[in-house]
Amino acid sequence: CVCVCVCVCVSICPCRVTSHSPSSPPTLHIVKLEELTKANQDEEAKPEKSFDPSGVPLELQDLAPDRKRATEIFESLEWSQWGRHWFLKPSDRTFELSGVSSTAEKGKGPLPVLFWIHGGPHGSTPVGFSSVLAFLASAGFCVLSVNFRGSRGYGQRELLSLLGKAGRQDVDDCTRCLKLFLEEKGSEVDGSRAVVTGGSHGGFLTLHLIGQHPELFKAASVRNPVASISSMIGVSDIPDWVFAEASNEEFDFQVPTETNVLQFRRASPLQYVHQVKTPLIVAIGQRDIRVPPSNGRDYFQYMRAQTKTACRLLTYPDNDHPIANPDASLDYWMNSLCWFNRYL
């Protein structure tokens, strides 16, 4: 299965076409529309030049750069659909990336699992290429990407089912997904060596999982996580998110009631921080206006005060919510990978 995206501009003859999959980076092609018109009139057109599924011959010009290095990296990956979720893993040959040796050498047994949780919560992890997921899989993990109820792409009714149930329904979906996956793929993966990561609402769920299920993961890493929902009122650029996800109410600039505050607290992972036994990295983009940096810092401080579990704080002054600046992204993922390997 390959994702294909097409963009046509009528003022310009070429049509841009990209194709990609979880183990194949995007490739850009140019479809020459004038050749399409000619092909429709030419009964002698050669079918081997066809790109369109209908069999219409098209001239393609591959604009991708030298893919030799990318091919060497990603040819070791295999991916499979698993219900509404999918996973990406290395093949049975040894692989080395960025100086980090893979644990996926043939004969070494089941792979450790990296549980990947998207943000939103009404986002999704589509079946497409992600450089981060490919990097983590290339380093020797079976990366399981979960689309819990409330993820985009499964209908409006299901999308709205999460409102007022954040921290319960989505947490239950994640734990159920992981346990079923480990039961079904037990010969391929090692459930005793599982780690978890997520950003924003994915970080919110990661903190819930290590708090509510402290024995489930060996290590965790979060980026700008929602830790205390009540502290976001008045400082986040999405206060409506707070009321919708925790209280299932519309936001009309009302002052939270006592009931609202209790709902916010019950939905927040901070209430479980004293139970955490999973070593954790907390990464903060100090220019984040969506989730206040104080959320992650407070969680880090409470965890250090209330547990003896290892916890590390990473701060990125020039980054906002995604922590996507190239230098910061590289630093965060390399630190996370080393953190995971330390505790596996």
ZIHURA-V885691 format. One record per helix or strand of 3 or more residues. SS is the DSSP state (~ for helix, > for strand). FROM is the first residue (numbers start at 1). LEN is the number of residues. If there is no record, write none. Layout:
ss,from,len
SS,FROM,LEN
SS,FROM,LEN
This chain:
ss,from,len
>,3,6
>,14,8
>,24,9
~,33,9
~,47,3
>,60,3
~,68,7
>,77,6
>,85,6
>,111,7
~,131,8
>,141,6
~,156,5
~,169,16
>,189,11
~,201,12
>,219,5
~,229,4
~,239,9
~,258,10
~,269,7
>,279,7
~,293,14
>,311,6
~,326,18
